[in-house]
Amino acid sequence: MRIAKQWQPVAGALGFVIAAAAIASCFVGRKSADYECSSDADCTQFNDNRTCEDGYCVRSGTTGPDASLCPAACNGGCDLAAKTCRITCDQQNRCNGLSCPSGYACDIQCSGNNVCSGTMCSAIARSCTVTCSTMNACDNLRCGTTVPCTFNCNTMGACTDVTCSTGACTVNCTAAQACQLVGCTSSCACNVNCPQGGCGAISCPSPGATECTKNGTAGAECSSTFAPECSTCP
């Protein structure tokens, strides 16, 4: 009886450990059953460019066991380790008012009529590159405080207003009338490129009496290299 009394607590403890381990194994490295699939057709319900890979629906361009954990905004795929996010905006109003997820560097591709209006590189993002490749694709593009931003407006009428904040900012308006108003007065390092009459009115940083433009004249393309005080980013 003594042996039995000593053994029972040990056996009970061992059983508890085994049971706990079995329960824990259900939660480690498991994906939601909602994402299980046998073909790409099973993934169309998510409407975010997922394909069936290794039995689970994952966003295009995303691989690895955590692919289904990409932020919802990253419909073109993400890299969870590098915290990069690709956002595809190809349907009307698809990305209007959209913000880059917290801590991510976002590549936002805008192609279509009114697909990126009020698109914001939020202050909680790491950086943003927004590319507007069709007429009327983008309107009121904005960059959050301290966040580095690049705006590419690649065809006539691609962008209307583009507003930078206090972070480093690059605006490329590479076709005739690609951009309307470009506001960059608060940026710590602003560069605006408008070949072929690509921009309307441009406002650049002007610390002291210095106009941070390519020729030192107000209204010209902004340049962070014109004078030392034109590049003050931390």
RATAHU-V948890 format. One record per residue. RES is the residue in one small letter. SS is DSSP state (H for helix, E for strand, C for the rest). OMEGA is omega as a letter, one per 20 degrees, with the letter a starting at -180 (none if undefined). NEAR is the number of other ideal C-beta (glycine too) atoms within 10 Angstrom. Layout:
# RATAHU-V948890
RES;SS;OMEGA;NEAR, RES;SS;OMEGA;NEAR
This chain:
# RATAHU-V948890
m;C;r;5, r;H;a;6, i;H;a;7, a;H;a;8, k;H;r;8, q;H;a;10, w;H;a;10, q;H;r;10, p;H;r;9, v;H;r;9, a;H;r;11, g;H;r;10, a;H;r;10, l;H;r;10, g;H;r;10, f;H;r;10, v;H;a;10, i;H;a;10, a;H;r;10, a;H;r;10, a;H;r;9, a;H;r;9, i;H;a;9, a;H;a;9, s;H;r;10, c;C;a;8, f;C;a;7, v;C;r;6, g;C;a;8, r;C;r;9, k;C;r;17, s;C;r;10, a;H;r;7, d;H;a;10, y;H;r;17, e;E;a;12, c;C;r;20, s;C;r;8, s;C;r;9, d;H;a;12, a;H;a;9, d;H;a;17, c;H;a;21, t;H;a;14, q;H;a;11, f;H;r;17, n;C;r;9, d;C;r;18, n;C;r;18, r;E;r;25, t;E;a;17, c;E;r;17, e;E;r;17, d;C;r;11, g;C;r;11, y;E;r;20, c;E;r;23, v;E;a;26, r;E;a;26, s;C;r;16, g;C;a;17, t;C;a;23, t;C;r;12, g;C;a;13, p;C;a;13, d;C;a;14, a;H;a;23, s;H;a;17, l;H;r;13, c;C;r;24, p;C;a;18, a;C;a;9, a;C;a;19, c;C;a;24, n;C;r;24, g;C;r;22, g;C;r;22, c;E;r;25, d;E;a;18, l;C;a;17, a;C;a;8, a;C;a;9, k;C;r;16, t;E;a;16, c;E;r;28, r;E;a;22, i;E;a;26, t;E;a;22, c;E;a;25, d;C;r;16, q;C;a;13, q;C;r;12, n;C;a;13, r;C;a;16, c;C;r;27, n;C;a;15, g;C;a;11, l;C;r;22, s;E;r;19, c;C;a;30, p;C;a;20, s;C;r;12, g;C;a;11, y;C;r;26, a;E;a;18, c;E;r;29, d;E;a;20, i;E;a;26, q;E;a;20, c;E;a;28, s;C;a;18, g;C;a;19, n;C;r;11, n;C;a;16, v;C;a;26, c;E;r;29, s;E;a;19, g;C;r;14, t;C;a;28, m;E;r;22, c;E;a;30, s;C;a;18, a;C;r;16, i;C;r;13, a;C;r;23, r;C;r;17, s;E;r;18, c;E;r;28, t;E;a;17, v;E;a;31, t;E;a;20, c;E;a;32, s;C;r;15, t;C;r;17, m;C;r;15, n;C;a;18, a;C;a;28, c;E;r;31, d;E;r;19, n;C;r;17, l;E;a;28, r;E;r;20, c;E;a;31, g;C;a;18, t;C;r;10, t;C;a;13, v;C;r;24, p;E;a;22, c;E;r;27, t;E;r;18, f;E;r;29, n;E;r;21, c;E;a;31, n;C;r;18, t;C;a;19, m;C;r;15, g;C;a;18, a;C;a;28, c;E;r;31, t;C;a;17, d;C;r;16, v;E;a;29, t;E;r;20, c;C;r;31, s;C;a;21, t;C;r;16, g;C;r;23, a;E;a;23, c;E;r;30, t;E;r;20, v;E;r;32, n;E;r;18, c;E;a;31, t;C;r;16, a;C;r;18, a;C;r;13, q;C;r;19, a;C;a;28, c;C;r;28, q;C;a;16, l;C;r;15, v;E;a;28, g;E;a;19, c;C;a;24, t;C;a;14, s;C;a;16, s;C;r;29, c;C;r;19, a;E;a;21, c;E;r;28, n;E;a;22, v;E;a;28, n;E;a;16, c;C;r;23, p;C;r;13, q;C;a;12, g;C;a;11, g;C;a;24, c;C;r;24, g;C;r;15, a;C;a;11, i;E;r;23, s;E;a;18, c;C;r;28, p;C;r;25, s;C;a;15, p;C;a;12, g;C;r;7, a;C;a;5, t;C;r;15, e;C;a;21, c;C;r;27, t;E;a;21, k;C;r;16, n;C;r;10, g;C;a;12, t;C;r;9, a;C;r;11, g;C;r;12, a;C;r;17, e;C;a;20, c;E;r;30, s;C;r;22, s;C;a;22, t;C;a;11, f;C;r;19, a;C;a;14, p;H;a;9, e;H;r;12, c;H;r;23, s;C;a;18, t;C;a;15, c;C;r;13, p;C;none;6
